[in-house]
Amino acid sequence: MRSILPDNLLRLAEIFPTPFYLVGGSVRDFLLGQQKAKPDLDVCAPLSPELVVPLAERCGFSVRSVYKNTGTMKLTDGNGNELEYAAFRSDKYVRGEHTPYEIFFTDDICLDSKRRDFTMNAVYYDIKNGKFVDPLNGITAIQEKRITTVREAEQVFGEDGLRLLRLARQAAQLGFTPDENCFQGAKKNAFLLQDIKPERIFSEFSLLLSADLAYGNTGGQYQGLLLLEKTGVLDYIFPELTLGRGMAQRKDFHDYDVLQHSLRATLYAPPSLRLAALLHDIGKPFCTLRDGNSHSHPVDGAELAQKALERLKAPKKTVQAVKELVLWHMYDFNLQTKEPKLRRFFVEHAPLLDDLMQIKQADFSACKDDISPCPTNRKWREILLKMQEEKVPFHLKELAVSGKDLLSQGVPAPRVSEILKKLLLHLATTPADNEKSKLKKLARQFLKV
């Protein structure tokens, strides 16, 4: 393992007055034979940060920050390597809160290992002596692809509600399975997620949705979502979604209930669209319970998705993008929309089209695990190809007239944008009119309306 570590870290270990350990994900990943391009370098020893600072500086590290209360600090070198150092310690928590209320520093590696979450993350590597130290039998857990808590599971999850999400995310990334004690401990403490800040929940959840990318665990995102659903944690993240648990759908269209269909949609969506894929039917349970049908679920779902993501403090750009995709995901699902109307829709929603068709495909595939092209997308692509061949303009800059031209025609400045958009929509069905003289004439006509 020494061969993959930075030279200055090896030098620091050589001059360290006590054993100096690498711990956590980088050790676990090495034992799995799975290394990130830039591994997390978490190091620890039974020394306070104040005593480590001069040693680190001698080896070319710069100290970015020191946190005396927690015995941690962040270091960086000139080669882009970042380290997080932590003194051996034991923590006490207020039930469910992420930050310990009391910290005891120690020189006992066993006590330090028991403050962590899972045994697979509590394997230490003695850098100087080139050997692994495994106080809690974490190497066996890694070999068996099993997630086991460092202490009684109910206590571990009871200390920190964020560990409920870390369990699902790491299971999803690694393809590991929690043992029964771990699973039951998470299930009993699912309600503690309510004590975690929304921003942290959204951050961990976002990592889970792209879990398959971390180590190539195909379908990992669905595995993680399924674990959140089984432990009940998902009920505290998206209760609007889990209302669909057991809610049957038409058998000729669906093999799964509303919730499972939503979870499985993430299997067929690219990482950037998985949040929208997950929430595309968030309005179905609400509408079904209110109306006895789900006819208005795209409209109601768009509002529910917005409120749910705002509750999690998601970025505004993300909220708006998901809301739009949820709103339009059923458009022309029955293939009855006429071509002229579709053409105008394509032009009006041009920036959304690629993502919308990918959501439609994910929705279609998740109904019966059918990966053949979605019928709506087949129809749309044929029309879009015709529009491309006809040189239909999709953007204002492709018009044969500009705002300046309209102003010179006497169009009032407050109405220029409106008239340009009307011209663009007109050309969706009659692209041959994209000539300056024709558009100027049309602009005069639109001005009278």
Phi, psi and omega in degrees: 000333180302331185294340182260001183266148178299147182301320183290333175290322176296320179295320179298318178297324181294322183266358183290136183283349177231169171305142186234121193245144162267142183212160173093216189299323183293324177290313178304313182296321178298316180294334177276349185075024181235106181248132172290155177302322177230089185292154174287125181253089176261122183237157182205162179190167180274047178230145178290154179304324181301325179282337183275331184308307181296328178293317181295320181293326176298334183261014174091009178271148172252140180271118180273322181198150178229132179240097186296323184298323181260355180070030183239160173202160179245135182235153175217155175240183183280002183252014178086007179272136177238137180236148170240119181259141175222132173288147176306136180202171172229138188245152170236138185241151160282134188311122173090342184276147187286331184259129179294146180268343180214137182232134176242124178275146188212167172248013183263113182294331179294318177296320179297320181295328184279355175273353184275189184264299187238149184298330179294340178258008183242033173259131184252149175239115177286104189295316184294317185266356175062043180221154179270142175240125190230079185295333189239021178063037180289332180296320177296318178300319178296314180297327181268002182051051185236137177258118182233137180283156185286340176220192177306128189301320182297326179288317181299312180287330179293335179284328189208106182297337180294337179296338176297319178282323178298324177301308182294319181295316181288325174299319181292319182290318188266342186076025179269161179238130176292142175287172187298319179297317179296314181299313182293324178296320178294317182298318182290337184251012184305325183296340183289350176298337179297339181273355184266141180299138183304322181299322180289323177298313182297321180298311180295320181296321179297320177296322179297320183294341176245027186300329183294341182280339186295311183225013178079025177279092184305129180078011182302325181298321178290320178302316179293318178296321179297321178293319176299322180290317183290327179277350181087000181294325182298333178297334181265353177262306180229074180298332178297326182284316185287352170299340180277003179296120180079002180277108187291155176232167182304125185293335180285343178249332190229141171263349189232159174288177186300316183293312181296324176301317181295317179297318184288338178300333179290342177289337188247007180249147175294157185310320184291344183245007185291330177294316177295321178297318179297321187262004187300329180251026183298339180277346184298310180300316180301311182293320181297318179289328181277316190251345186083003175208173183244026186302322184261020187294333176295318181290309179295324180296323179299318179290319180295319179298317179300312182295320180296317181286326174294325176298327179271006180060036177293153178303143183303321180298319178295316180301313182294319181297315179295317181302315181296318181293321177296319181299320188256004189294341180259003184298126180062027180298331181266006176065023184263350181290131182289152185301316180302318179294320178296318179302316180293323177298316180299317180291316183294329183243032184307315181295341185267343195300311183301312180295320181297318179292329176289325175292319177301318179295317179298319179298313180298312183295326182285349179291312182222025182054042181259115183265008175292159183302137177298130182305319179298317181295323178299314179298313183298318182294325177297316180292318180297325177295318177298317181297322178295316180295328179278358181060043175293128177284137179251349184226151183302327182292346179271355178289150179283354175236158179243174176299325179296321178297319181292321178299321180291340178273359179094010176288125179300140183309318181297342184254359183301311181300316180299316182291321178299319180293322177296321177296318180297316179292324176300318183288346177300327181251341181228067185296340180294344180279004183280063175233147187303313184296317180294318182291325176296320179295316178298322181299320178296321179293317180295330182295332182282343183282000000 
